Amino acid sequence: MSVTLSSSLPADERNGLGEISAALVDDPLAVHVIVAVVDCTKITTKVESGDVVPTARIRACEAFQATTAQAKELKRLVRRQFEQRTGRAALPLDDVPES
C-alpha cells in the first residue's frame, strides 16, 4: 500500500527542523535524521483500481545533526527496520544515492 505525505509542517514549536537549517546550508550533502509523529489527514480511493491511499500529516518532528550520537543510533534503527520490513540488507544511510 502506498502513502502520500502532506506538504505542510507544524507552524509552531512542534516543528524542530529549524535546528538543522544552518547545517543543511553549510553541508547540503550531509545526511541528517528526523523523527516525525504522524496521523492521517485524508484517505483517497482510486475509483478505477479501488486502491485506498492515506495521506500522512506530520504532527511533530525533531531533527538530529548528522554527526550526533543520537543520529547515528537512529540511522542504525532505520537500517534494522528496513531489513526487517523487506528481508534485504540495507545500505548505510550515508551511501544513499542522489536522486
C-alpha angles and dihedrals in degrees: 000000000000127000128200124210125228110238096224127091127202110281096214140054090305087078106083097171091101088074090074100037094106092045091051090054095042095048111013093178095056114110113233129183128232128187115206135190110213142183133179117271098179143354122220123199116203104220098208097050102022089231114157114214121189121206113220119215121204107233096177136356138185128196130215123201112242097248101047122110089239092055091049091051092047091050089052090051092049091051091048093049091048090052092049093047098045104024088231130111112256124229115239107268091239088063096056107134119242115258 
